[in-house]
Amino acid sequence: MKFDKQQYRFGLRDGLPIALGYFAVAFALGIAAKNAGLNALQAGIASFLLNASAGEYAGFTLIAAGATYGEVALMTLITNARYFLMSCSLSQKLDQSVSVWHRMIIGFDVTDEIFGVSMAVPGKLCPYYTYGVMSLAMPGWASGTVLGVLAGSVLPLRVVSALSVGLFGMFIAIIVPPARTNKVIAALIPICFALSFAADRLSLFSGISTGVKTIALTVVISVAAALLFPKKEEQV
């Protein structure tokens, strides 16, 4: 497939606001990475390879808790599982002539925002459009994380603690919109908080690592919600 300069420029145009938003969110993730003991290079590489706020924050949290590699990998897989569905949907947007290599490169950076703008393209999706979006989105995310780590290294402890509040704002922005339109999600949020608190405080679970408890709660709550409140096919 020949390079499509026009589609690539369109991708750069639509990727600029995404990159700016990523930079702001990733700055807060940099603070979390600093608190987990990562330096700027390590955090930058992690962010460049994983453009996912919830998944990356979960990874940094498990690293800070001393979790094993397996626990971090499994939790990241579970947290980012929705991207499997997005990738399947996005593959239908591509022409059958698009090679496996192009599909793999696009699949490497399927995020909520990149998926949204790619699906909104009229007609079939040209891979070079998504490449244009990725060209700005990925550096924006990684550079925001690096700057967050550097800021956490030079700023006073009180300022760093204050900036950490941005992480809570990030998660509020993630959970509030769907909770306002879905009663099941709205009910599950306080249940998740309560169960997480109980798992952390009860002596029954004291011998289990934080990483294992987080993974177990995620799987159990997700499966229970799916079984008790299944969505009809037309709602998915």
N, C-alpha and C positions, 0 to 999 in steps of 0.2 A: 504494500500500500504506500503510495507516494505521500510525501509530506504535504499537508494542507495548511498553508500559511494563514489563510483567512480564518479557518476554524480555530487554529491555535490562538490567533489574536482575539477572537471572540471569547475563548476560554480565559485568556489573561484578563480581559475586561470584567468578566463575571467572577473571576477568582480574587480580584483585588479586595472587594469588601469582605470576602470570606477570610482572606489572609489577615486583615486588620482585626476582625473579630477573634480569630485564632490567637493572634499576638496577645491580646488583652487577657484572654482566658489562660493561655499557657504561662503568662507571667505568674499567676497564682500557683500553677502547677510547679513552677521553678522553686517557689518557696517551699512547697511540700517536698520536692526532690532534695533541696538543701537540708531540710529537717531529717530526711531519711539517710543523710550521709553521702549523697552523690555530689561529685564536683560538676563544674559547668560542662565539660566535655562529655562525661557520662550521661548527664541529663539531656544534653543536646542530641546525642545519638539516639537515646531512648525515644525522645519526642519525634525525631525525624523518621524513625521506623514505626512509630505507633501514634498516628494522629487520632486519638480517641480520648476525650477528657475523662470519662468514667473509668475506662479500662486502665488508663495511665495512672490516674489517681489511686485506683485500687492496687496497682503494682507498687507504687511508691509507698503506700500504706503498709503493704505486706513486707516490703524490704525493711522499712523502719521497725516492724515488729519481729524481724529476724526470721521470716518465713524461708522455706526451702525453695530451690529453683522450680521444683515440680509444683509446689503450691502456687507460686507466682504465675507460672505458665497456665495452670488449670483455671485459676481465677480470671486471668486475662481472657482466656478462651470463652469462659461462661459469660463474662461481662460484655464481650463484643460479639456474642452469638447472633445478634440481630443483623449483623452485616452479611451473614450467610444468605439471609432472605433478600436483602438489598442487592447482593451480587447476582442472585438468581433472576431477580426482576430486571436488573440492568442488562444482563446478558440477552434478554429478549429485545432490548432496544437496539442492539448491535446487528448489523447485517451479517448474514451467514458467511460471507466471504472474509470477515475479520478473523485474523489468525489467532491461534492459541496464545502466542506471545503477547499480542496486544491485549487480549482479555486478561492475562495474568498481570500485566503492568497496571491496568485499570483496577483490577481487583485488589492490588496491593494497597491502594489508598481510597477505598470506598468509605466515606464518612457520611453522616447525615446530610451535611450541606452540599458536598460534592455530588452525592446521589441525587439530591433535590434538583440542582441546576442541570445535571446531566439528563435526568428524566424529563425536564421541562423543554428540552430542545425539540423543535418540531421535526417530525419524521425520524429517520434513522440517526443514531448517534455516531458521529465521527470520532474515533479515538483521540485525534489530535485536539479536539475541543477539551476533552477531559484532561489531557496532558497539559494544556494551557492553564486550566484551573489548578492542577496539582503543582505546577511550576511556582506558583505564588503561595498556595496554601501550605505546603509542606515546609518551606523555609520560614514562613510566618509563624508557624507553630513551634518549630525548633528554636528560632531566635528568641521568641517570647520566653520559652523555658530557660534558655541560657541566661537571659537578662534577669530573670527571676532569681536564679541561683546566685549570680554575681551581686545582685542587690541584697540578697540575704546574707552575703558574706561581708558587706561593707556597712550596711545600715545598722543602727542600734537595735538591740534585741526587742525593745518595745515597739519599734516601727515594724520590724519583721512580724511580730505577733499580730499587729494591727492589720498588716497586709494579708495575713493568713485568713482573715475573715472573708477575703475574696473567694476562697474555696467554698465556703458555705453559700455565698451568693451564686456561685456556679451551679451547685447542686439544687438550690431553690429554683433556679431557672430551668433545670432539667425536669424536676418532678412536679412543679406547680401547674404548668399548662395542661399536661395530660390528666392531672388529678381534678382539674376544674371541669373537665368534660366526661370523665369516666369515674363513676362512683366506686367501682371495684378498686381502682388504683388509689383513690382517695382513702379508702378503708385500709388498704394494705400498707400504706406508708406508716401510720402510727403502730401497726402491728409489727412491722419490721424493726422499728425503733425499740419497741418494748422487748421483742425477742433478742435483739442484739444486746440490749442492756442486761437482760437476764442471763444470757450466755456468758457475758463478761463478769458478772457478779456472783453467780451461784457457784458454790464450791464443787458441785457435781461435775462442772466442766473445767475446773481449774487445771487439770492435767493435760488439757487439749490446747494446742497452739492457737494463736489468734488467726493464723492463716487458714487452718483446717476448719475452725468454727465459722469463719466468714464464708468459705466455700460451701460448707454443709447447709448453713442457713439460706444461702442464695438458691441452692438447688431445691431444698425442701419447700421453701415458700413459693418458688416459681412453679414447681410441679403441682403443688396443692392448688394454687390459683388457676392453673390451666385446667385441672380436673374439675374443680368446683364451679368455675365460671368460664366455660369454653366459649370462644367466639364463633358465631356462625360464619360460614364460608364467605358470604358477601361482605362481612365486616372486616375481614383480614386485609 
